[in-house]
């Protein structure tokens, strides 16, 4: 399957640069995969498409202010986006403005940059002794003061103070992501309460969004692409809710591609007795793990029955996962309709529900 199969163009004015003031006022493109019928609603209307007994699964990861700005000894500006902690004060990162060498940050902190390959770098932080005396010898404890939200590069502006709240789901709890699980940005506390009041079982899992989710696909044949591993955790409670729903023939709705990847990774082998009773027979396993699953067209979904997602970048792995769920031709048709209808694309854009 060719990378070019996932190409499409997006007008610049449809790439959302700012979030809406009201999260649930974003638009909702509802797509029925069987009938191929599309309906245009507001996101707050999503309760009309969720049924009593559905299990709605959210990703409660929290974005850390992972983008740091500093200066080279020569005075030139450098930017560091932290991706993954390797050990104490040592991170894998994306670095702009310097190939290798020292970057001076605020408060006398020095970042030593060395290249891992052409794209990724290792950054080792040297903290002044005063920080150690304050029991803040870990750079993670200083990110709230030093860093800003790592907005995607297609947002052509500097991160603002408001982004620290807006580029975060209302149910974010666990620090560790370097990008937001953007399908969840549309939910409000009131909307979640309304969903629960309707009898939908809302569960949370954790997948810390890392470089694996937005790493560019550069191979011609997408089957040769390798995902970077990302940490996830599924509680006993969430696993039980999902497994019971699958056994009873009720729907599991994933909020985002990250939830989908975690659930599908954790699915074990079919249980013959349940298969014979026509109840699916697949269970997920609770616990902590890492996933490098790459879902693209041809994948057979074992857990997820419905998907809430955004409109994704051309040739990106989230788009490929969405295409696997809907079918590539139907997804591209939906994207074309969305452009004609004036939907907003990408992270701060509008949403799609597929079932």
Phi, psi and omega in degrees: 000128188274146176300324182297340177296339185254019181270143171198163181253147179234125175299140182305324184285356177255002174270109187298126178259340181224149173284161173286155178296323177252116184304313186276008174272359175296160181278155181232118176266111182262122184236118174272114185293329183284313182270345184063021179279138179245137178232141183250120183224184168264156184298326181295346177277002185299337178300335179291344185247000175257138185249150173306130182100343175298151171250119179257122187248123181252157174254114186268019177297153182238131182285131176269150178287079195270359182259124183242142177243135179211191183224143174287160177305333179283348180106349180290149183280144177224150181230133182238126174246110183290139181243311187208131178285126178269318174196183182306122177062025176225122187228149164278139188207162165262133184231131176242144174095348178208138178277303175215157178126192186270142173234128182265121178258183178294162174061025177077013180278137180245133175250120179263116185260129172225143187277135171269323174199194184294337184255313187262151178230161169256133180238120178253125184264135174249112183262139178297154184301331180298328178292319179297322179295331178272012180059035176236046184282001178255128182301333179301326181287351182250356186297325180297333178270327187264326191259169173231168180297136182278072180298146178300155185293337180282354170271106191273057176202164176285149176297135179257167179303323181296334181294335180297337176258319187284330178269046184205136176288157181289345180251015178296131183228324193247112180303140173156347182271149174248008171205151183281146168283087201294337178298334181277351183293343184277346184279146171241166177299318180295320179294319178296322177296318179295322179295316179295321180297336180279355179095018175273133181274108182266123180235153176240144169233178178233128164225116181283108184295124181232200183297333182302325184288323185245010176300127182297143174272121185243356181272149181292316177264114188297339180295345179270356180286139179245125178280147172279142182291141177231141182284138172220161179214132179237124182284164175300320181297313181294317180298318180297318180297316179293314183296321179294319178298316180296319181294329183263004177077020176267159187278146170247119182253120180267130174268090176103162180289332180291318176299316180302314182295320179294314181295316182290327176295321186278354181291132178259196186286152179301148176263112188307320183296324179285324178298318180296332179270007176071028184246029173087300174079010179253136179238155172257156183253125178288164176128186180256141181197182172235147178235137171233025181298136179242111184255120179219171186308135186110343178289139178260112182288134183254337185242312191280127179254340178213150185225126170258126185207174176259185175267120194261164179299145174302137175070015181266157179294326174297322176297320180295322176295315179300321178293326177295326183283320185261336194099135186297315183296322179291321179295315181294325175297317179297318178298321179294317177298318181299322178294317179297323182278358175081027177293155178263136188255158173076203198302314180266014184270200184273179189240164176227138172244123176242134178214000000 
